[in-house]
Amino acid sequence: MGKIFEMHERCSHCGLKYKIEPSFFYGAMYVSYAVGIAFAVAAFVIANLFLGADLITTFIAIIGTLIVFMPVIMRISRNIWINMFVKYEPKVSQKKTNIQQNE
C-alpha cells in the first residue's frame, strides 16, 4: 500500500524536480476530490441508469469504484496539479536528451 504514494524525485526525461516545495501536492487533494466525484458520477450512471441497479447496489458500486481506482485518481490528480504550475517545454527536454545520448 505504501508504494501507491511514492513518486520519482525527478523526471527521467527532462530532470524536473517534482517536489517543488514542501507540501506542494497538498493542493492535489482538491483536484482529487473533483476527479473522485467524476468517477463516482460515472459509476452511478453505469450502475443505476444502464444496469438498472437499486439504490443500495448503486451505492456499493460507487464505493467499490472509488476504492479500486484510488491509485489512479491520486496519480491523475497530482499530474493535473503539477501541470497547472509547470509548463512542458519540448525544446528543453530534447536538448537534455541529446546531451545524455552524447555522453
Contacts in CASP RR format, 6 or more apart in sequence:
PFRMAT RR
TARGET T0000
AUTHOR 0000-0000-0000
METHOD contacts of the structure
MODEL  1
MGKIFEMHERCSHCGLKYKIEPSFFYGAMYVSYAVGIAFAVAAFVIANLF
LGADLITTFIAIIGTLIVFMPVIMRISRNIWINMFVKYEPKVSQKKTNIQ
QNE
4 70 0 8 1.000
4 71 0 8 1.000
4 74 0 8 1.000
5 74 0 8 1.000
7 18 0 8 1.000
7 19 0 8 1.000
7 78 0 8 1.000
8 18 0 8 1.000
9 17 0 8 1.000
9 18 0 8 1.000
9 19 0 8 1.000
10 16 0 8 1.000
10 17 0 8 1.000
10 18 0 8 1.000
11 18 0 8 1.000
13 93 0 8 1.000
13 96 0 8 1.000
13 97 0 8 1.000
14 92 0 8 1.000
14 93 0 8 1.000
14 96 0 8 1.000
15 96 0 8 1.000
16 86 0 8 1.000
18 82 0 8 1.000
19 25 0 8 1.000
20 82 0 8 1.000
20 85 0 8 1.000
20 86 0 8 1.000
24 82 0 8 1.000
25 78 0 8 1.000
25 81 0 8 1.000
25 82 0 8 1.000
27 81 0 8 1.000
28 74 0 8 1.000
28 77 0 8 1.000
28 78 0 8 1.000
28 80 0 8 1.000
28 81 0 8 1.000
29 77 0 8 1.000
31 77 0 8 1.000
31 80 0 8 1.000
31 81 0 8 1.000
32 73 0 8 1.000
32 74 0 8 1.000
32 77 0 8 1.000
35 73 0 8 1.000
35 76 0 8 1.000
35 77 0 8 1.000
35 80 0 8 1.000
36 66 0 8 1.000
36 73 0 8 1.000
39 65 0 8 1.000
39 66 0 8 1.000
39 69 0 8 1.000
39 73 0 8 1.000
40 62 0 8 1.000
40 65 0 8 1.000
40 66 0 8 1.000
42 65 0 8 1.000
43 58 0 8 1.000
43 61 0 8 1.000
43 62 0 8 1.000
43 64 0 8 1.000
43 65 0 8 1.000
43 66 0 8 1.000
44 58 0 8 1.000
44 61 0 8 1.000
44 62 0 8 1.000
46 61 0 8 1.000
47 53 0 8 1.000
47 57 0 8 1.000
47 58 0 8 1.000
47 61 0 8 1.000
47 62 0 8 1.000
48 55 0 8 1.000
48 58 0 8 1.000
53 61 0 8 1.000
66 73 0 8 1.000
END
